[in-house]
């Protein structure tokens, strides 16, 4: 299981939003690359980066900050505003290891299929769910599509990695929605990265237990709990390895 520490970028700074709300923002650092360097020093190889301005605007807005994170030696999984092939190619071209399609994936299966054919495992899909239904455009709009149905379609298209976020738990430090994550793991062979709600070491232990039953649990994204010092990254990395 891989631990993905998270960096959300808004206005060039490292922030966290509560349940995706732009008006519920906490700034944790002025320089995201410095945060990434700390993650790297703690032993992490991957970092999950979200361009929040890009998610709201529909096109990437913080690529300079992303490039600085890559320069720290991190493998970057990037989401936020990647809604055209040109935007995806640009991100992959300057060193992003994996792009995450969100809104556009919900809108067009053909777009997803085209990119999977071109870039294979470097293309992941993010499904953000509110009460079980897919949310898009920076979580501003909720669709009529059930998250489980979208996941099944992505599996059929050949998507290898899916990031599943339960909006109701994201940034709340109340623990993941374990039932929803387990249901997603049962959809098919597609690898799942769990996101949302991790607040303590025991949450990661419980997810690791799920990983013993479901080989397709790829890992977990940890954000606010790290910034609030509720968990320590070296400890979580050791848990994931063991």
N, C-alpha and C positions, 0 to 999 in steps of 0.2 A: 504494500500500500504506500502510495506517495503522498507526502504532506506538501500542499501547495500554499505557502504563505501568500497573502493577498495584498496588492497595492492598488487602490482606487485613486485615479488622478482626476482632479478637477481644478481648472485654472492653474495647471502646472504644479499643484501641491498634492501631497498625500493626504487623503481624507477618507472618512467613512460616512455613509448615509444610513439612517435608520429606515429599514423597509423600503429602501430605494427612493426616499423622498428628498428632493433637492433642498427643501427648506429645513431638513433635519440633518445638518452637516456638522461634523467635527473635524477640524484640521489637526493632523498628528505630526506632520513634518512639512517643511517648505521645499525640501529636495527629495523626491522619490528615489533617486539613485543612491543617496546615502542610506535610505532604509533598505534597499536591495542589497547594498554592500554588507549591511549587518546580517541580513538573512544568509548571505553567502558565507560570511565568517562563521555563522552558527552551524554550517554544514549542509544547507539546502542547495540543491541543484536547480530546482524549478521555482518560478514565481508566477502567480496568476495576476495579470494586470488588466484592469478595466479602465478604459478611457471614458469617463462619465460624460464629459462634454461631447464626445463623439456619439455616445448612445442617445443623447438628447437632440443633437444636431443632425444626425444621420450620416456623418462622415467623420473620420478621425480628426482630432483636434490637438492631440498632445504627443505627436510622434517624436519630437525632439527629446522629450522626457523618457519615452520608451527606448529610444536609441541609447540614451545614457545608462539605462538599466541593463541593457544587453552588454554594454561595455564593461559592466561589473563582472561579467563572466557567468551570468545567469541564463538558463533556458527560460524564455518568456512565452507564456500562453496568454494571448492578447484577445480581448473582446471589446466591443464598443464602437459602433458606427461603421462596421465592415459590411457594407451593403451593396458593393459593386465588385466585380472581378478586379478592376484596376486597383481598388483599395486593398484587396487581399494580396494581390501580386506585389504591391509596393511594400506591404508589411513583411511578407515572406522574403522579399528581395533584400531588405536591410537587416535580416537576421532573426526575425521572430520565428520561434521553433514551431508554434502551433497557433493558428487563428481560431477564434470562436465565433461562429455565425449565430445570431440570435433572431432579431426581427425579420431579416430577409429569409432566414430558413423557414420561419412560420408562414411567410408569404408565398414562397416559391420552392417547391421540391425540385423543379428543373434546375434552378440555380445551385442548389446543394449538390445535386447529381453531377452537374458540370464540373464543379470545383473538386469533388471527391475523385472524379476521373482524372483530373489534372494534377492534383496534389496529394492524393491518398491520405495517409495518416496525419498529415500536417493540418488537416481541416477537421475541426470538432464542431459540434452544435451545442449551444446552450439553451436549455429549456428552463425558463423562469415561470413558476406556477403560483397562482393565487387561488386558494380554495380548489385546487386541482385543475384549473384552467390556465392555458398559456397566456402570459403577459408579455407585451412588446413595447418598443419605443421607450426604453429606459424605465419600464414597468408602469408607464403612464396609462396604457390601454390594455384591457383584458379582452381576449378573444373568446369565441365560443368553442374553441378546440380543447379537448381534454389532453393533458400532458402525456398520459399513457399512450394515447392514439398517435400523437406526434412522434413519440419515442419509437413506436413500432414502425412507423413509416421511415424514420431515419435509419433504423436498423436494416430495413429492406434496401435502402439506397446505398448501403455499404459504408455508412459513417461508422468509424471505429471507436470514437470517444464522444461521450455526451456529458455535459455538466448540468446537473439538476439542482436548481435552487428553489427552495420553498420560501417565498417572499415573506410569509407570515412569521418566520423565525429569523430571517436575515437581520443581523445587527441588533437583535433583541437580547442575546446572551441568556436565552432560556432553554437551550438544548435543541438539537436537530429534530426534525419530524422523522423519526426513525421508521414509522410505518410507511410513510410516503417514499422514503428512500428504498426500503425493502421492496415495495411494489414496483418501483422503477427497475430494480435489479432483476426482477422476474420477467421483464418484457421480452428479453431475447439475449443474444450473445454480446450485444454492444456494451463496451466498457463504460462504467458510470463513475463520475467524480461527484461526490456528495458536497453540497454547499448550503450554508445557512444554519445559524444557531449555535455553532460550537462555542461553549462557554467555559469548559473545564476539561481536565485531563480525562475524566471518566467518559466524556462524550466520545473521544477518540478511541478509547478502549472498547466502547460498545460498537463503534463502527468497525473496528478491527475484528471483533467477534462476527459481525455480519460478513466480513471478508473471508472468514474461514468457511462460511456456508455458500458464499457466492463468489466464484472465482473472477467474475467480471467487475468487482469493485476495484477501480483503479486507484482511488485515493480520496482525499478530503481537502477542501479549501478552508483555511483558517484565517480570519481577518481581525475583527474587533477584539477578540479574546487575547490575541498577541499584543495589540496596542495598549490594552488595558491591564497588561501584565497578569492576566488570569491563568495563562499557560506559558510555558517556556519552550521555544522552538527546538533546542537540542533534545529536550526530553521527548517531545512528540516525534522527532525524527528517529530517535532510538526505539520508541514504541512501534513505529511503522516498520522498522527493519526487523524487529523481533517477533 
